[in-house]
Amino acid sequence: MFYDCKGVIFDFNGTLFIDHDKHTLAWGKISQVIRGYDVTPDELVSHINGVPNNRIIEYMMGRPCSAKELTYYSLLKEEYYRDFCRADKAALHLLAGAEETFEALQQQGIPFTIASASIKPNIDFFVESFNLAKWFDPNKIVYDDGTYANKIKMFQHAAQVIGVPIEDCLIYEDSPSGIRNGYEAGCRHIVVIDSFGKGQRYIDKSGVVKVIRDFTEL
């Protein structure tokens, strides 16, 4: 199940929690505020999915932004996002098999954590909504605190947090940028979560060892 890896790092959005539509709606609202029009499907793949908020905002603004601007738009976007999540109670649950996977990791004594491009208010929302403290030390969750240039650094920091070299870690990811960043971070065992049935296109990507629809397929 874990490819003899000594540690596991989970992406969150789109991996443990299927919320693509909520992020799309929220970024669409921010795009309307900043640019006056919605995001495009190509932008979602190339500039938004798996990318830290600050970089997305500067992309939309078309220029470097002040810390005040970045904070304002990032918090606003995530407020929209959480509102969309709360409104769709039927979808507010972890991906099938996720909890059993956490239990298996605990039973085998394999350290694991989350490396997410989400900001702290969202992490707090996830911890509360999904009772994540049952399996994860919230203090060891790596999130977008504004200091990471990209997900590469997040993955590397997550490996340090659990005390396992990144090359000995298994990463669960769902986005093309996340897969690429995991490999560039030094990971050679990446499992792709394919919630839309299109993930076989990732099977030949560097570092990808398996493509699954949910955690029941492990």
N, C-alpha and C positions, 0 to 999 in steps of 0.2 A: 504493500500500500504506500509506503513512504520511501521506497527505493534505497533502503539502507542509509538514508540521510540522517544526520545527527541533530538537525533542527529544521523547523518549518516556519515559513513566513507567509501569512495570508494577506493578499490585497483584500479590501472590504467591499467597496461599491462595485456591483456587477459580478462579484465573486462569492461573497457570503450573503449579500443582500442584493436582490435584483431591483434596481432602482433607476435604470437608464432613463426611463420616461420622466421621472421626477427631476433629474438633473437637466434633461433636455428642456423641460418646461421652465425651470428656474433660470437657466442660462439664456433661454429665449426672452424672458422678461428683462434680464439685465442687458441683453443685446438691444432690445427695443429702447431701453433707457439711454444707453450710451450711443448707439448708432442709428436708432430709428427703424431697424428691421431685424428680423429673426435670424438665428444661426442656420447655416446650411448643413446638409448631411455630410458633405466633404469636410467642413470645418469641425464637426463633431469627431470625426476619425483623426484628422490631422493636427488639430490644435486644442481640443478640449478633453476628450476621454483620457483619463489617467494623468493629466497635466495639472500641476499645482495652480491654485486660484490666481496668485499674483501674475503668473505668466499669461494666463487666459485673459485677465483684465487688461494687461498691457497690450496684448495682441488686439483686443477689441478697440482699445483707445488709439492704437497705432503709434504709441510713444511710451517712453519711460514715465512712470507715475510716481507721485509722492506717496509716502507711507500713509498719509491720511486718506488719499484716494483709494489706495489698495485695501485698506482696512474697511472703509465705508462700503465699497462695492462687494467685497468678499462677504462681509457680514450680511448684507442685504440679500445677496444671492442665496446664502445658506438659510436665511430666514424663510425665503420663498420655498426652498427645497423642503425644509422640515414641515412647512404647512401642507405641501403637496403629499408628503409621506403620511402625516396624521390623517389627512382627508381620505386616504385609501387604506382603511384598516385591514381589509382582506389581504392586502399584499405586504403588510408590515410583519414579516417573519423571515427567519434565516432560510437559506437554500436547503432543500431536502438533503438529509444525511450529514449536515454540518455538525450538529450537536454530537452525533455518534462519532464523527471524526475527532472532535475535541476530546471525547472520552477515551478513544483509542490512544491518542497521543499521551494523555495523562497516564494511562495504564502502562504504556511502554516507557515512560520516563523521558520522552522526547520534548525538549523545550520548544515553545512556539509563541509567536506574537503576531501582531497586525502591523502592516506598513501601509498607511492610507494617505491619499492626497486630500482627504477631508481635513477641515479645521477643527479646533478644540470643541466648539459648541456642538458640532455634529458628532464627534466622538462621544461626548457626554450623552447626547441623545441616543446613540446606539447602545452604549453601556446600559443605560436605563431601560430602553425599549426591549432589548434582547437578553437582559440579564447576563451580559458578557463577563462580569466579574466572577461568575461561577467557574469560568475556565481561564480567563486572561487576567493578568495583573494590569490594571488600567495605567499604572505608572510606566509600564514597559511598551505601551502602544505607541508606535511612531506615527506622527501625523504632521500635517502641513502647518508649521509654526512660523512660516515666513523665512526660514533660514536655509531651506533646501533649494538648490538650483533645479533639481529634477528628481525623479523617482530613483535614479541610480544611487544617490546619496542616502535616500530613505532606506533602501534595501540594505545597503552596507551598514548603516547605523542600526537597523533592526537586528542584523546578524550579530553585531557587537553587543547589543542589549541582551540577547539570549546566550551569549558566550560561545557562539559557534562560527567558525570561518564561513564566509559566504559560499565558498566552493563546496562546502559540506551541507548546505541548506537546500531544502525543497521549497519552491515558491509556487503558490497558486495565484494565477492572474487571469484576466479576461480581455484586456485591451491590447491592441498592437503595440502601443507605446510602452505599456507596462511590461509586456513580454520582451521587447527590445532592451528596455532599461534593466530588467532582471538579468539578462544575459551579459550586458555591458558592465553590470555591477560585479560579475564574476560567477553567477549561479549557472550551473549546467544541468539542473533538473527543474524544469518548469512544467507544471500541469495547467492546461488551459481550461477554464470554465466556459463552456459554449452554451449559453442559455437560449440562443436563437437558432441553433441547428446549422450554423455556418462555420463552425470552428475547425473543420477538417482542412481548411485553407492554411491553418497555422501549424499543422503537424510537421511540416518540413522546415519550420523556422528554427534558427539556432537556439539550442537549449531545450526545446519542447520535447517532452518524453511521452505525453499522453494528452488527449483531448476528451473531456467528459461533459455531460449535460448537467449533472449535479453530483453530489458527494456519495450518493447511493451506488454509483458506478465504479467506485474505487475497489 
